[in-house]
Amino acid sequence: MLAPPVAADVVHSAPGVRDLAFDGATIDGGLLTTITGWAHSAPPWFDDLVKYWSAYGIVIFAVYLGIAWWSARQHTPLMMARVLVTPVTVVLVYVVNDLIKSVVQEVRPCRQLPHLYHLEACQAPTDWAFPSNHTVVAFSAATALIIIDRRLGYVAVLTAIAMGASRMWVGAHYPHDVAAGVVVGVALAIPLTLAGGRFGEAAVERARLGRLKPVLTGPQGRRRARVNA
């Protein structure tokens, strides 16, 4: 059951809950209650749309990566290497972010602000909030995609922004959780994608001459290879 909305001022939970870990409500809890107040006033169909997007929208980045892979088949080994390293990059960034969560141990807004209106069910007490995992994954993938294909990357960035905004709308994260997720995702994805492309380029070039050629090279790329042979 959804909790009733509250005013924009921060409502603190009982001392026993507050003492669990870092209290993010003191930073921008008032802003979050304002945002979730907008959610409370929004049409139900819109809230449902945001809720499902917030939960499952992250899958669209796999679709973007598939598009990038298809395009990279016609391009250089470097571009393909960057595409192939992107899933590894996202996983590594996620792991680092999870470590940050375990160190900071920021309690979820729904537990620090017990009367907060939230569309998403309240997470377990030890499911920490800072930084937002959804935002980290979205922005690390979007950053890698910008390096691979700028036009596709810009679309991915807009999608990532929508993901980060949705995490606040449903009441799952404070604004600073989302902002930190952007910083972590971008800061780690850039060096990992560039390094992965650099070290993987030669391997892709060799693989394009073997059994993986149909997967790594499209018809246009194969024609160029025959011409250069």
C-alpha positions in Angstrom: 0.0 0.0 0.0 1.3 3.4 -0.9 1.9 5.8 2.0 0.1 9.2 1.9 1.9 12.3 0.6 3.6 14.7 2.9 4.6 18.3 2.8 7.9 19.4 1.4 9.6 19.6 4.8 11.6 16.5 5.8 9.8 14.0 8.0 12.3 12.0 10.1 11.8 8.4 11.2 12.3 7.0 14.6 15.8 7.1 16.1 16.2 3.4 15.8 15.8 3.6 12.1 17.9 6.7 11.7 20.8 5.1 13.6 21.1 2.3 11.1 23.3 4.2 8.7 23.9 7.4 6.9 20.9 9.7 6.7 20.5 11.2 3.3 17.3 13.0 4.2 19.2 15.9 5.7 20.7 16.7 2.3 17.7 16.9 0.0 14.9 15.0 1.6 12.7 18.1 1.2 13.3 18.2 -2.6 12.5 14.5 -2.8 9.2 15.0 -1.0 8.4 17.8 -3.4 9.1 15.5 -6.4 7.0 12.6 -5.0 4.3 15.1 -4.3 4.2 15.8 -8.0 3.9 12.0 -8.5 1.0 11.9 -6.1 -0.8 14.7 -8.1 -0.1 13.1 -11.5 -2.6 11.0 -13.4 -2.5 7.3 -12.4 -1.7 6.1 -15.9 1.4 8.4 -15.9 2.6 7.1 -12.5 2.1 3.5 -13.8 4.1 4.3 -16.9 7.0 5.8 -14.9 6.9 2.9 -12.4 7.3 0.3 -15.1 9.9 2.3 -16.9 11.9 2.7 -13.7 11.8 -1.1 -13.0 12.3 -2.4 -16.6 13.5 0.4 -18.8 17.2 -0.5 -18.2 16.7 -3.3 -20.7 16.6 -0.8 -23.5 20.4 -0.2 -23.2 20.9 -3.8 -24.3 18.9 -2.9 -27.4 21.1 0.1 -28.0 24.2 -2.1 -27.6 22.7 -4.5 -30.2 22.3 -1.7 -32.6 25.9 -0.5 -31.9 27.2 -4.1 -32.5 25.3 -4.3 -35.9 26.7 -1.0 -37.0 30.2 -1.8 -35.8 30.3 -4.9 -38.1 30.7 -2.4 -41.0 33.4 -0.4 -39.2 36.9 -0.6 -37.7 38.1 -3.3 -35.2 38.5 -0.5 -32.6 34.8 0.3 -32.8 33.8 -3.4 -32.5 36.2 -3.9 -29.6 34.6 -1.0 -27.7 31.2 -2.5 -28.3 32.3 -5.9 -27.0 33.9 -4.5 -23.9 30.8 -2.4 -23.0 29.0 -5.2 -21.1 32.1 -5.9 -19.1 32.5 -2.1 -18.4 28.9 -1.9 -17.2 29.3 -4.9 -14.9 32.6 -3.6 -13.4 31.0 -0.2 -12.8 28.1 -1.9 -11.1 30.4 -3.8 -8.8 32.4 -0.7 -7.9 29.1 1.1 -7.2 27.9 -1.7 -5.0 31.1 -1.4 -3.0 30.5 2.3 -2.5 26.9 1.5 -1.4 28.2 -0.9 1.2 30.7 1.6 2.6 28.3 4.6 2.7 25.3 2.6 3.8 22.7 5.3 3.1 19.2 4.2 4.2 16.5 4.3 1.6 14.2 7.4 1.6 11.1 5.3 2.4 12.7 4.3 5.7 14.1 7.7 6.6 10.9 9.5 5.6 8.2 7.0 6.6 5.3 9.1 5.4 6.9 9.7 2.0 4.6 9.0 -1.0 6.4 6.2 -3.0 5.3 4.2 -6.0 7.9 1.5 -5.6 7.7 -0.9 -2.7 10.1 0.0 0.1 13.4 -1.9 -0.2 15.0 -4.0 2.6 16.8 -2.1 5.4 20.2 -3.1 4.1 19.4 -2.3 0.4 21.4 0.9 0.5 20.5 4.0 -1.6 23.7 5.8 -2.4 24.6 5.9 -5.3 21.6 4.7 -7.5 22.5 1.4 -9.2 19.9 2.0 -12.0 21.5 5.4 -12.7 25.0 4.1 -12.6 24.2 1.3 -15.1 22.3 3.7 -17.4 25.0 6.3 -17.5 27.9 3.9 -17.8 26.2 2.3 -20.8 25.3 5.7 -22.3 28.8 6.9 -21.9 30.3 3.9 -23.6 27.7 4.3 -26.4 28.8 7.9 -27.0 32.4 6.8 -27.4 31.2 4.1 -29.9 28.6 6.0 -31.9 27.9 9.6 -31.0 24.4 9.8 -32.4 23.3 6.6 -30.7 25.0 7.8 -27.6 23.0 11.0 -27.4 19.8 9.0 -27.6 21.2 6.7 -24.8 22.0 9.8 -22.6 18.5 11.1 -22.9 17.3 7.6 -21.9 19.6 7.5 -19.0 18.4 10.9 -17.8 14.8 9.6 -18.0 15.9 6.6 -15.9 17.6 8.7 -13.2 14.5 11.0 -13.0 12.2 8.0 -12.7 14.1 6.7 -9.6 13.3 9.9 -7.8 9.7 10.0 -9.1 8.9 6.6 -7.7 10.6 7.6 -4.3 13.4 5.0 -4.5 16.3 7.5 -4.4 17.2 11.0 -3.2 18.4 13.5 -5.9 22.0 13.2 -4.6 21.8 9.4 -5.1 21.0 10.0 -8.7 23.6 12.7 -9.2 26.3 10.5 -7.6 25.2 7.7 -10.0 25.8 9.9 -13.0 29.3 10.8 -11.7 30.3 7.2 -11.0 28.9 5.9 -14.2 30.5 8.5 -16.5 33.9 8.7 -14.6 34.5 4.9 -14.7 33.0 4.1 -18.1 35.2 6.5 -20.0 38.6 4.9 -19.1 37.3 1.4 -19.1 35.7 1.7 -22.6 38.8 3.5 -24.1 41.2 1.0 -22.5 39.1 -2.0 -23.5 38.9 -0.8 -27.1 42.7 -0.2 -27.2 43.6 -3.6 -25.9 40.9 -5.5 -27.7 41.4 -4.0 -31.2 44.1 -6.4 -32.3 42.1 -9.4 -31.0 39.0 -8.3 -33.0 41.2 -7.8 -36.1 42.4 -11.4 -35.7 39.0 -12.8 -34.9 37.6 -11.2 -38.1 39.8 -13.5 -40.1 38.5 -16.7 -38.4 35.3 -18.4 -37.5 33.8 -15.3 -35.8 34.0 -13.3 -39.0 30.2 -13.4 -39.7 29.6 -12.1 -36.2 32.2 -9.4 -36.2 32.1 -8.3 -39.9 29.1 -7.3 -42.0 28.8 -7.8 -45.8 30.3 -4.3 -46.5 33.2 -5.0 -44.2 33.8 -8.4 -45.8 33.8 -6.8 -49.3 36.4 -4.2 -48.1 38.5 -7.1 -46.7 38.5 -8.9 -50.1 39.4 -5.7 -51.9 42.4 -5.1 -49.5 43.5 -8.7 -49.7 
